[in-house]
Amino acid sequence: MKELVFGHKNPDTDAIVAAKAFAYLQNQLGGNVEAVALGTPNEETKFVLANFAEDAPRVVEKVSEEVEEVMLVDHNEAQQSVDDIKDVTVTHVVDHHRIANFETSAPLYYYAEPVGCTSTIIFKLFKQNEVAVPAKLAGLMLSAIISDTLLFKSPTTTPADELAVKELAKIAGVDYETYGLEMLKAGTNLASKSEKELIEADAKSFEMGGKTVRIDQVNTVDLDEVFAREAALRSAIEEESAANGYDLFLLMVTNILDSNTRLLVVGEPKDVVEKAFDVKLNDDKAELPGVVSRKKQVVPPLEKAF
C-alpha cells in the first residue's frame, strides 16, 4: 500500500528535504513511499534543489483521496499539517520539535530528538539501517541542516548536526562553509516578494493559552531594508489575521550575519510578548539580540508567559 510523506505547511528546506530523504530510506527498506510537499519551495530551497539538480516534490492540499496512511517529518502539530490529517492514519513521525496537538488511535513509529534539524535524525536512521546515502541526497541533507542551524550559529545546533554536515559534505563533495553561506544568502533575496509572501513564507501557527499565535520568520542581511516596508507588512498581517483568526502575529526578521532579530508584533495580547522577552515594545517592535531560533528562543518563552 502506497504512503505519502511530507513536512509542514509553508515548507522550509528541511521540510522538503526530510520528506525526500525519509521516502528514499523507506523505499530502500521495501516500502512504497512518495515524498510530497504542503507548499511550494522558498527561494533558499529552490537554490538547493537547482544546485543538486533535484526536482521539487509535487504539492498537495489533501491526501485522504489517494492514500490511507501517511508519514510526517519535521512536524507533528495538526494545525501545521495537511488539512485532512484526521482522515488518514499516521504511521511514522520523525521530528525535532515540541509535541503538541497530536494524537493517534493506533500505535505508530515515532522518533524525535532535540537536535537542530530533522535531516540530522534521518541521517542517523540511514546509518542504523545500513543504507548508503547517495551523493545528491547527501547534498540536500547537509543543506537542510545548514538551513535549520544557520550554519551552526543557531542555539539549536548540536554536535550531532555539525558531525552530520561534515560527513554528508564528504559524500556530496561539497565545501559546506562556502556553499552554506551562498545558500543562506540565496534565501534573503526578498525584493521580489510581496508583503503577503513575506509574512507567509516561513509561518507556523501555535495554540497558546487559548489563543492562536502565528509566528513568521524572515531571514535577511539588512533589517532596515525589510522594515522600510513596515506599513505594508502591518497591513498584510492584519488582513491575514482577520481572514484566518490569528489573535497574535509575530514577525521575526533575523539578520543571518550578526544573529539578531527585530520583532514586529500585531494583535493581542502584546503584554505577553513583553513579558516573554523582558522587553518594552516600541511602536509594536522590539530588538532581540542573539535570537535566531523560533523553536528554542521564541516559542518556549511565549508559552511560559501565556
N, C-alpha and C positions, 0 to 999 in steps of 0.2 A: 504494500500500500504506500502510495506516494505521500510525502510530507513536505511542508514548506517551512523554511527557517528565515527569520527576519529580526532586525533590530528595531529600535524605537522610531516613532514618528519624527519628522524633521531630522532625518538621519545625518549623523556626522561620519567621519571617516571610519571610526571603529564600528559603528552600527552596520555599515555596509560590508566592510572587510571581514568582520567577525562572522557575519552570515555566510559569506563566501567560503571562509576557512572552515567553519564547522560543517557546512554542506559537503565540502571536499572530504573532510575526515570521515563523516558518516558514510559517504558513498564508498570510500576505500574499505570501510568495515562491513560493507554489504548492504547498506541502506539504499533507499530511493528518495533522495532529498534534493530539493531545489532552493537556492537562495533567492529571495525576493526582497524588495525594499518598500517601506511605507512612505516614500517620498523620493524626490529627485536628488542627486548628489549636489553638494555645495561646491563652491569654487575650489576649495582645497582638495576635496575628494575627486573632482574632475581632473585636477592636476595629477593626482596619484594614479588614477586609472589610465590616463593618457601616457604617463611615464612608463608604465609597465604593460602597455598595450592590452589592457583588460576592459571588457565591456561592462557597462553598468547593469545591474540586475533590473529585471522588469519591476515596475511599480504596481502595487496592489492596494486597494482600499478595503476589500473584503476577501475573506479566504474560505468561508464555510460552503460556498457553492462549488468549490473544486477539491477540497480536502476535508478530512475529518479530524486530522491530527496535525499539530504544528510544534515547532521548536522556537524558543525565544533566546536571543542573545542580546547582551548589553542593556537589558531592561527586564523588569518584571511587573511594574505597576500597570494596572489595567488601563488607566487614562492615557498612558504613553504608548499603548499597544494598538493593534488593529481594531477597527470599530466593532467587529463581530467576534471578539475574542471569547465571549461567553458561549458561543455556539460551536466551538471546537474543543478538542481535548489537547491540553498542553502536555507533551511527553518529555521534553527536555528544557532546562533553563541553564544557561551559562552566563554569569553576570558578575559585576564588581560594584554594584550599587546597594543601597539600603533595600530591605524587603518591606513592601507596604502595598495595601490594597491588592493582595494576591492570595488566591486560594484555589484549590483544585478538589475535585470529587474523587480522583483516583491517584494512587502513588505515581511518582514521576522521578526522573533523574534530575537532580538539582545540584549544580556545582557553583559555589560563589566563593570568592576570595577578596580580601581588601587590598587589591593591587591597583596599579594605575590604569589598567586597560584590560578589556575582555580578551583581546588578542593575545595578551601575555598568558592568560589561563589556557586558551586554546592551544598555544604552542606547547604548554606542559602536557596537554592531552595527546598531542601528536607523539610526544616522546613516550608517554606511558603506554600508548598503543603500538609503539614501534612503527609508526608511519612516517615516511620521509616527507619533508616539506619541499615542494617544487620551487625553483628559483623565483619564478614570477610571484607566486603566492607569498614567499618569504619577503619579497619587496613590499607587497601590500600590507603584510602584517607588521613589519617594522614601521611602516608609515603610520599605521593606526596607533601604535604605541607612542611614537614621537608626537602625534597629534594630541592624544589624551594627556600626555605628560608635559607638553610644551617643551620638548627636547630636554626633559629631565628637570625643568625649572619648577614644575608644579609640586606642591607638598604631597600630592597623591602618589608621587613616584616612589617605587620600592626598588631594592636591589634586584629583585626578580625581573622588573621591567627593563632595567639597564642591561642585565645579562642577556635577556631575550633579544633586545635590539642588536647587541654585538654579535650574537650567534646568527641571527637572521641576516645581518649585513654580510657576513661571510658567505652564506648560502646564495644571497642575491647578488653579491659582487658590488656592493654599494658603499661609498664613503658616507656613513649615516649623518655625520655632523654637517658636511657641506650640503648634502641633499636635504636634510631635515630643515635647515634654515630656509632654503629655497621653497620647500613645500609649505612651511608655515606662512611665509610672505605671500605665497600664491593665494592663500585664504584670506588675505587682508585687502584684496582688491575690491573695495566697496563702492567706488564711484558709480559703477554701472547698475547698482542695485537700488530698487525703490525702497522707501521707508517701510512699507509693508513686508518686503522681502527681508529687510534687516532685522525686524523685530520677530520674525518667524523662523529665520534660518536655523537657529540652534536653541529653540524654545522648548521647555518642558513644563508640564503642569503638576502641581503638588497640592494635596489636601492637607491643610494645617489649621487646627483649631476651628474647624467648621467653615473655613474659608478656602476658596480656590485661588492658589497663588501661582502665577505664571512667571517663570524666570528665563530670560533670554540672554545669551552671551554672544557678544560680537568681538572678535579679535582684530586688532589694528596695530599700526606702528605710529599712529598720530591721533591722540584722543581729541584734539581740537578740531580735526577735520570731520570727525563724526558729530561732535556737538555743535558744529556750525549748522547742522540740520535739526537742531533740538526741537524747534517748534513743530516741524513736520513729523518728527518721530513721536512727539507727545500726541498729536492728532491721530496718528496711525494706531498708537497704543490704546487710546480712548475708544476708538472705533472697534478695534479687535476685542477689547474687554467688554464693551456693550453687547457685541454680537455673540460672544462665547461665554459670558457670565463669569469673567475673571474679576475677583474682588480686588486683588493686589497684583500689580505688574512691576517686576524689577528688571530693568535693562542694565546688564553688566557690560561695560565697554572696557576691554582689557588690552593694555599695551604689552605685546609679547616681547618687546625689547627690554623693558625695565620691570615687568611683572607687577604692574599696578593697575587697579581698576577704578573707574569712575562710575558711580551708580546713579541711575535715574529712576525715581520711584513715582508711579502713577497709581492712584487708587487708595484704598484704606484697608487696614489701619496702619498709617505711617509711623505711629509711635512704636509699634512693634519692631519696625526696621531700625529705628534709632536705638531701641533697647538691645536688639540683637548684636549690633556692631559698635555700640557705645559711641555713637556719633550724633551730631545735630544736623539734620537735613537743612541745606541752604538752597532755597528755590527748588526743593524736591531732589537735590543732588547731594552726594557725599563722596569724598575720596577714600578709597580703601587700599592703602599701601600694602603691597605684598600679597594681595588677594587675587588668585588666578583660578581657583577651583570652585565651581558651583557645588559639586558633590561634597567636598570636605570643608570648605570655608564659608559657604553661604547657606546651604540648606540646614545643616545641624544647628547653627546659632539661631536661625529663624524659627525652627521647630521648638527650640528651648524657650525662646522669647514668647511664642504663642502659648 
